[in-house]
Amino acid sequence: MLALFLITGAIVGGVFGEFVANWSLGGFAPYLVKTYPIFDLPPLVINLYVVKLVVGFTLQPSVMSIIGVVLAFILFRRF
């Protein structure tokens, strides 16, 4: 349940950050949505001749998504 809360907090925080960045609330808005690459697993292509699979993973949180994770954790601990 905690993982679901944290993932939802990251998504909601990222979406809210994009919404705030479009408002152009002064000079700090671009810093809220700038992503910081932490982990990057390049795409791996598996060709099975009938099906071609491409698997990769990238973790690039923004400041707003991190704030969303923290708020989700606080909400989870309260309830």
C-alpha angles and dihedrals in degrees: 000000000000092000090052091051092049095047091047090048091052092050095045091046092051093048091047089049091054090048091052092046090057090055090059095219098187128295099314098066095086090056091057094060100034108119123225115206111227104160130016124180107183118230115278115208119210113187113196093171091240098046128024115206125197116190127179141141133209128180112200111156124186127214091257093051090051089051088050091053092050092049091047090052091050091049091048092052092049095052 
